[in-house]
Amino acid sequence: MANDVVNHPSHYTDGKIEVITYIDDKNFNYCRGNAIKYISRAGKKNPEKEIEDLEKAEWYIHHEIKRLEKIKAQKIKDQKIKRLEKIKAQKIKDQKIKRLEKIKAQKIKDQKIKRLEKIKAQKIKDQKIKRLEKIKAQKIKDQKIKEEASNRAKESWTELPKTITRFNGEEYDPVLDDEE
């Protein structure tokens, strides 16, 4: 290749492939491309600045290393954040489940209490009914006893001989007068 100081300077074209073509082919970023450029031209563009060119290459390499370390650190940080968010989400999920289980347990407890109260109320109702039936049966029994006693009394009165006596010149029937 001919020496074209603007488009193809000799310090970049002295090998089989031009440095810019190599950088493009490898798809190097700015820092890596510049490091290759300075290494390739070290001692060729200006032999007195060979160390300076290598130091510039070194600077770009260190800059690239710092960039990669930042990316790596950010990835680690993002992974930690992701793990923490996952843990936090799981905690929230667990808390929700715990709350729902607590609510469910309370509902079950309330239903049991309601059932027990219903059973208790039914027992009380049954006891009241039983007492009322007992009272009613006792009243019927008492009524029958009273009726039987009344019937026996009537029968016994009717069997007695009627005695009519006179009192102050009028007839007097002691059975009839006592009933009035």
C-alpha positions as CSV (number, residue, x, y, z in Angstrom):
1,M,0.0,0.0,0.0
2,A,1.1,3.5,-0.8
3,N,1.6,5.9,2.1
4,D,-1.4,8.1,2.4
5,V,-0.9,10.2,5.7
6,V,-4.6,10.9,6.0
7,N,-6.5,7.8,4.9
8,H,-3.8,5.1,5.2
9,P,-0.7,6.2,7.1
10,S,2.3,3.9,6.9
11,H,2.5,3.3,10.6
12,Y,-0.9,1.6,10.4
13,T,-0.4,-0.3,7.1
14,D,3.0,-1.9,7.5
15,G,1.6,-5.5,7.9
16,K,-0.6,-7.7,5.8
17,I,-3.8,-6.0,7.2
18,E,-4.5,-2.4,8.0
19,V,-5.1,-1.7,11.7
20,I,-8.5,-0.1,11.2
21,T,-9.7,-3.1,9.1
22,Y,-8.6,-5.4,11.9
23,I,-10.4,-3.3,14.5
24,D,-13.6,-3.2,12.4
25,D,-13.4,-6.9,11.7
26,K,-13.1,-7.7,15.4
27,N,-15.9,-5.2,16.2
28,F,-13.8,-3.7,19.0
29,N,-15.2,-0.8,21.0
30,Y,-13.5,2.6,21.3
31,C,-11.1,1.7,24.1
32,R,-10.0,-1.6,22.7
33,G,-9.6,-0.2,19.2
34,N,-7.4,2.7,20.5
35,A,-5.3,0.2,22.5
36,I,-4.7,-1.8,19.4
37,K,-4.0,1.4,17.4
38,Y,-1.4,2.6,19.9
39,I,0.3,-0.9,20.2
40,S,0.4,-1.2,16.4
41,R,2.0,2.2,15.9
42,A,4.4,2.1,18.9
43,G,7.8,3.1,17.7
44,K,6.7,3.4,14.1
45,K,5.0,6.8,13.9
46,N,7.7,8.5,16.1
47,P,10.4,6.2,17.5
48,E,11.0,8.7,20.4
49,K,7.4,8.2,21.6
50,E,7.3,4.4,21.6
51,I,6.9,4.3,25.4
52,E,4.3,7.0,25.3
53,D,2.3,5.1,22.7
54,L,2.4,2.0,24.9
55,E,1.4,4.0,27.9
56,K,-1.6,5.4,25.9
57,A,-2.5,1.8,25.0
58,E,-2.2,0.8,28.6
59,W,-4.4,3.7,29.6
60,Y,-7.2,2.6,27.2
61,I,-6.8,-1.0,28.4
62,H,-7.2,0.1,32.1
63,H,-10.1,2.3,31.1
64,E,-11.7,-0.7,29.4
65,I,-11.0,-2.9,32.5
66,K,-12.7,-0.3,34.8
67,R,-15.7,-0.2,32.5
68,L,-16.0,-4.0,32.5
69,E,-15.6,-4.0,36.3
70,K,-18.4,-1.5,36.6
71,I,-20.6,-3.6,34.4
72,K,-19.7,-6.7,36.4
73,A,-20.3,-4.9,39.7
74,Q,-23.6,-3.6,38.3
75,K,-24.6,-7.1,37.2
76,I,-23.8,-8.5,40.7
77,K,-25.7,-5.6,42.3
78,D,-28.7,-6.2,39.9
79,Q,-28.6,-10.0,40.8
80,K,-28.5,-9.2,44.5
81,I,-31.4,-6.7,44.0
82,K,-33.3,-9.3,42.0
83,R,-32.7,-12.0,44.7
84,L,-33.8,-9.5,47.4
85,E,-36.9,-8.6,45.4
86,K,-37.6,-12.2,45.0
87,I,-37.2,-12.8,48.7
88,K,-39.3,-9.8,49.5
89,A,-42.0,-10.9,47.1
90,Q,-41.9,-14.4,48.7
91,K,-42.2,-12.8,52.1
92,I,-45.2,-10.7,51.0
93,K,-46.7,-13.8,49.4
94,D,-46.1,-15.8,52.7
95,Q,-47.6,-12.9,54.7
96,K,-50.7,-12.8,52.5
97,I,-51.0,-16.6,52.8
98,K,-50.7,-16.4,56.5
99,R,-53.3,-13.6,56.7
100,L,-55.7,-15.6,54.5
101,E,-55.1,-18.8,56.6
102,K,-55.8,-16.7,59.7
103,I,-59.0,-15.3,58.1
104,K,-60.0,-18.8,57.1
105,A,-59.3,-20.2,60.5
106,Q,-61.3,-17.3,62.1
107,K,-64.2,-18.1,59.6
108,I,-64.1,-21.7,60.6
109,K,-64.0,-20.8,64.3
110,D,-66.9,-18.4,63.8
111,Q,-68.9,-21.1,61.9
112,K,-68.2,-23.5,64.7
113,I,-69.3,-21.0,67.3
114,K,-72.4,-20.2,65.2
115,R,-73.2,-23.9,65.0
116,L,-72.7,-24.4,68.7
117,E,-74.9,-21.3,69.5
118,K,-77.6,-22.7,67.2
119,I,-77.4,-26.1,68.9
120,K,-77.5,-24.4,72.3
121,A,-80.5,-22.3,71.2
122,Q,-82.2,-25.4,69.9
123,K,-81.6,-27.2,73.2
124,I,-83.0,-24.2,75.2
125,K,-86.0,-24.2,72.9
126,D,-86.4,-27.9,73.3
127,Q,-86.2,-27.6,77.0
128,K,-88.8,-24.8,77.0
129,I,-91.1,-26.9,74.9
130,K,-90.5,-29.9,77.2
131,R,-91.3,-27.7,80.2
132,L,-94.4,-26.3,78.6
133,E,-95.5,-29.8,77.5
134,K,-95.0,-30.9,81.1
135,I,-96.9,-28.0,82.5
136,K,-99.7,-28.6,79.9
137,A,-99.7,-32.3,80.8
138,Q,-99.8,-31.4,84.5
139,K,-102.7,-29.0,83.8
140,I,-104.6,-31.6,81.9
141,K,-103.9,-34.1,84.7
142,D,-105.0,-31.6,87.3
143,Q,-108.1,-30.8,85.2
144,K,-108.9,-34.5,84.9
145,I,-108.4,-35.0,88.7
146,K,-110.6,-32.0,89.3
147,E,-113.2,-33.2,87.0
148,E,-113.0,-36.7,88.5
149,A,-113.3,-35.3,92.0
150,S,-116.2,-33.1,90.9
151,N,-117.9,-36.0,89.2
152,R,-117.3,-38.2,92.3
153,A,-118.7,-35.4,94.5
154,K,-121.8,-35.1,92.3
155,E,-122.3,-38.8,92.3
156,S,-121.9,-39.0,96.0
157,W,-124.4,-36.2,96.5
158,T,-126.9,-37.8,94.2
159,E,-126.7,-41.0,96.2
160,L,-127.5,-39.3,99.5
161,P,-131.1,-39.4,100.5
162,K,-132.8,-36.1,100.0
163,T,-133.8,-34.6,103.2
164,I,-136.1,-31.8,103.1
165,T,-136.5,-29.8,106.3
166,R,-138.5,-26.9,107.2
167,F,-137.0,-23.7,108.2
168,N,-139.2,-20.9,109.2
169,G,-142.2,-22.5,107.5
170,E,-140.4,-23.1,104.2
171,E,-139.0,-26.2,102.8
172,Y,-135.3,-26.4,102.8
173,D,-133.0,-28.7,100.7
174,P,-129.5,-28.6,102.2
175,V,-127.8,-30.0,99.0
176,L,-129.2,-27.3,96.7
177,D,-128.6,-24.5,99.2
178,D,-124.9,-25.4,99.7
179,E,-124.2,-25.3,95.9
180,E,-125.5,-21.8,95.6
